[in-house]
Each structure stands twice: as C-alpha cells, then as structure tokens.
Amino acid sequence: MKWLIQLQDNPPSDDNDDLEERAGNASSEILPFWFSELSPGGSGSGFLEKTNRHSLMFVKRMRPVLLVSFDNLSNVSDSSSERSPWAYKFAMDHNVSHLGVFAHGKMWYRDPALISRMEQLAETGFFAGYERVVFAGSSMGAFAALVFASLVPGAHVLAFNPQSTLDPELVPWEKRYWIGRRQDWTLPLSDAKGALDRCGPVSVFYDPYYAPDRMHYERIQGPNVTPYKCWFSNHKSAVFLRKIDALKPLMFEGLFGEITPSMFYELYRRRRTLPWYSGSLQKYFTNTNRDHMAKVVRMNFRRLKREAQ
C-alpha cells in the first residue's frame, strides 16, 4: 500500500492567516469538504492513505467514539476533488472520530492490500481506546461493515441492505452485481455468516418484501443481530429513512445509545405520509388482486397528508 499523506496536529501560525483565508475561500469551491481538517494548515489530525483500489481517511476528534464507514456503489465513480467518505459530515457534526474507506471500483472490498491494512490496524490497537466503535454502510458498504467489524470485538454495526457475501457457491441465487460476483471470494473476510459472534449489537435495515435482501439477512441472523423491517423501501432503505427524517436519529442512537425496535418502528410510522410508501403499498395490493385495499391506502394517504398540513 502506498502512503501518500500523513497528518498530525500542527496549529497554523499567525503569519499564515492570509494564506489560510484564501485557502478557506478556495475550499468552498474546489477543495473537498474535509480539507479544513486534514490540510497541512487544517484544524484536525489524522491521515489519508491511497491506493488505486481503495483509500482510507482518518480524522481524530474529541468524543471517544469511532465511526468506521464504507462507500456504496453510488460513490465508486466519483473522481471529483469534493468527494468525502460516507457519513463524513454526520461524524464531523457530532464530533466523533471517523475512519472512512473509499472504494474506487465495484469490488466489494475484495482487495488483499485493504484487508491486510484493516487487520494491521486491529492488531496494533488502532480501534482500542474508544468507548464505542461503530461500523456502518449501505449495500456494498454494509457488507464491508459486517465483515470488517468482526476484527473488533464488541463493535456495533449499522448495516443498510447488506449483502452477506457474493460468493457464487454460497449464494447462487444472488444474480445482481456481476462485477462483484467475479471478485476473489477466497480472500479472508468474504462471508458475514458466522463472522458476527464477537460483535456487539448488529442492526440490519432491509425490506422483507425484497427477496434478495431478505435472504442475505436470513444467512446472518443471530442473537446479537436485530432486523429492522423497512417495508416497501426496496433496496434503498437508507434513502427511504432519510426521506422520512429517520436516518439521522437512527445513526445518532447507533453512535451514542442503543437502537431499539420500539424506537425504530415509532420513527418508521412517518412513512405513512411518504408518496413512495403509499405508491408501493398500493402497487402491492393491486398486484395481489386486492384493489379494495389499494383504494383504502390511497384514501388514508390523502387524509394523512391533509392532517399534516
């Protein structure tokens, strides 16, 4: 692995005020959001390590909590200078340390160099000293959150629509992601099934009506794995939860407290005024020859929208 940048605390001198102001103005236009913390004159400490396949960015912050996040497929083609790790702003807003793993391809983190680096971090005590370590991601990133969390005993996991593996021999029914299926699934940390026993609470968010995601959840279910059923969100539970203003409260509770079923399903009640949910539910009833129920859903949705105004 090639180390490109290593940054430590280095407060800027007063002589550089002019330059910092100009850099600050430029950063809002062409520099990444994290530049204010990790630039040579930035306010934070940490590191950025880059290879052609993955990059790691770490920012040390005050609270004794570490968020470890992984990109999903929507990020892999982003080569812009503004790119930040998944959940970077959320971690910054709540002043928690953040290790963000960038993906530069649809490889499902099947990269010997990355796996070796994460194992090295665990072995050398990088994850020690925090009151809580939380691994999080969506889809491809959620797969990574599950398997890499197994390196850190007691780690919490927030996994939105995760795959358990893409190994064709283990999940022959998984026909999505043909590039991912062609990766090397003989590498370590390639299957979340049986890998979560040493973890703390594992929260899995998925749509039980979306068969592939449900089947992946069924492979990893266990005493420390709690399912949160995001009905009719399809493979976009994180987006769905964001639209009903539930994602940030869940992420906050995952970082600092404990997500519970009662909390989740109270938040999920907000779906009733979301057109996405109403339309999907109506389509479900129509496709199962229950037109009357589809009409009831449509009428209830209109009533709830009027009451919410």
N, C-alpha and C positions, 0 to 999 in steps of 0.2 A: 504494500500500500504506500502511496506517495503522500507525504505530509506537506501540505502547501502553506498553511498558516497556523501559527501557534500564538495565542494572545494571552497576556496576563495583565493584572491590574497595572495601569500606567497613567495616572492622572495627568491631564494636559497642563502645561504651564500657562501663565498669564500671557506670555509672549505670543502664544498661538491663537489668541481669541479671534483675531481677524480671519485666520485661515479656517478655524472651526465654524465660524458663522457662514462662510462661503460654502464649506463642505455640507453644512446643515441645509442650506438652501438648495444645493445640488441634489442632496439625497432625496428630497421630496419629489424630484423629477425623474432621476435616472438611477439612483442607487437603491439597493434593497432596503427593506424596512428595518432589518436587523443591523444595518451599518452603524447606526447611532450607538449601539452597544459594543460591536465587535471590530469596528475600525481601529487603527492604531491610536487614535485620539478619543476613542469611544468611552462610554461610561462603565462598561462591563468587563468581565473577564471570561475566558473560555477558549474554544478552539474551533477551527474549521479544517476538516480533512477531506480530501477529494481524490477519487479515482474516476475512471471513465464510466464505471457502472453504478457507483453509489457515492454519496458524500455524507459526512457526519458533521453536524454543527452542535456545539455545546455552549450554553450560556449559564453561568453561575449566578444565582440570585439569592435574596435574603432568606426566604422561607425554607424550612427544612423538608421540602417536598420536591421530588424529581419527576417530571413528566417525560416519558420516552415515547415519541410519536414516529409514525411511518407514513410515507406518502401512499396515495392510492393511484389508480391508473390515470385519473384526470390530470395528474401533475407531471407525468413522466416526459412529456414532450415539451415542457416549458423550459426554454433556454434563456429566458429573459433575465436581466440583472435584478429585477424586482422580486424574484422568486424567494419565498420563505418556506420553512418547514411547516408541515401540517400542524395546526393549532398554535403556531408561534405567538400570535397576538394574544390569544387567550392566556397562555402561560405568562407572557410579559405583563398583561393587565393584572394578574393575580400574584405577581412577584415570586413565581416558583421557578426553580432551575429547570432547564429544558435540554434534552438531547434529542435533536430532530434528525431523522435519517431520510435523506433524499434518495429517490430512485430515478435513475436515468434510462430506464428501459422497463419493458413488461416482463421482468424476470422473476418476480415473486421472491426476491431477495435470495435467490439460489446463487450465491456468489461466495466462493471459498474465502476470499480476502475479507469480505464483510463478516462472515460467520466467525472467522478467526479473530478479527478485531473485537467483536462483541464478547466472545469468550475471554479474550485477554482483559477487557475492561472488567468483567465479572471477577476474574481470578485475581486481579491486582487491587480489588477493593473500591473501584470507581463508584459502585452503587451503594457502598456502605456509608454510614453516617447520616443517612436521610431517615426521617421518621416514616416516610412512605415513598415508595417508588410505584408509579402508575404507568403501565404500557397501554397505548391507545392507537387506534387506527380504524379505517373503514375499508372493507373488501380486501384487496391485496394487502393493504396496510394492516387490516385486522388480523389476517393470517400471520403476518410478521409479529404483531403484538402478542399473539398467543404463543408462538414457538419461542421467541426470544425472552419472554417473561419467565420461561422455565429455567433460565440461567440465574434468576434472582429469587431465592426462597422468600415467600411471603409477599411477592409483588402482586399488586392489584392489576386487573385488566379490564379495559373498556373496549369491546370488540363489536363493531357495527357491520352486520352482514359478512361475517368472516367465512373464508374457506378453511377447512381443516387441513387439506393438502390438495395438490393437483396431480399427485402420483396416479397415472392411469391404472396401475394394478390395484390400487386401494380404492379408488373412486371411479370405476369405469363408466358410471352414469353421468359424470361431470363432462359435459360437451362444450362448455364455454371456454374462452381464454386459450385458444390453441397454441399461442406462443408460450404461455405459462406452462402448459402441459408438456412442452418439448424441453423444458429445462432439466437440469440434473437433479432428480429427486432421490438419488442415493446419498446426497450430502447430509451431514448432521442437521438436526432441527428442521426436518422436512415433513413432519406429521404432528399435528397438535393432539391427536388422540393418544391418551396415556401420558402426555407431557405436562399436565397441569396440576398434578397431585401436590407439588410443593408450593404452588402459588397460593396467594390469599384469595379474596373474592374475585371471581371472574364473571363479569356481566356481559351477556351476549344479547344484542338487539337484532331482531330479524322478523321477517314476515312469515308466519306459519303457513300462509296460503301460497307462498312462493317455494315450490318444491326443492330446487337445488340448495337454497339457503337452509331450509328446514332439515334436509338430510345431512348437511355439514354439521349443524348443531347437534343432531342426534348422535353423531360419531363422538362428540367431545363432552356430552353431558356427564355430570358427576356431582358429588356432594358439595363442592365449592363453586359450581357453575350455575348461575341463575339466569334463566331465559326471560327476556322481556319482549313480549309479542307485539310487534308493531304492525298490526293488521292493515293490509292493503297499501303498504308502503313499497311493496315490490323489493327491488334490490337497492333502494335508496332511503334506508331508514334514517341515516344521519341528516339527509336533506329534508326529509319529511319532518323530523323532530325540530329542525331549525325553523321550518315554516310555521310551526305551532308554538314557537318560543319555548321549547322544552329542552333543546340541546344544551344550552349554556347551564341551566340549573342542574342537569344531569352530570355534565362534566365537572361542575363545581363540587357537587356532592361526591363524585368519584374521586376527586383530589383531596378533599378535606373531611369527608364524613363517610356515610355508608348509604348507597342507593338501596332502597327497599321496594318491594312490589307495590306497597300502598302508595308510596311517593310517586313511583313511575306511572301507575295507572290513573292517579289523580291528574298528573300533568297530561297524560295521553287523552284525557277527556276533551281537551281543546281541539282535537281532530274533528269534532262534530261540525265546526263552522269552516272547515277547510274544503274548498271545492274539489281538490284532489281526492280526498277521502270519500266525499259524497258520491262523486262520479264513479269511483272504483267500486263502491258498495252497490250502487245501482246497477252497474255492469255485471257484477257478480250475481245479483238476483235475477237479472234478465237472462243471463246465460244458463241459469239453473231453472228456468221456466217458472219463476216466481215474480211475475210482473206486478202483482199487488204489493209485494214487499218493496219493490223498486219505487213504486209510487209513494209509499209511506215514507221511505227515506228521502225522496225529493221534497215532499211536503214538510217534513221535520226540519230539513236543512234550511228551507226558506223561512220557516218560523224562527229558528235559532238565529239566523242572520238578522232578521228584523229586531229580535230582542236584544241583540248585541249592539245595535246602532244607537 
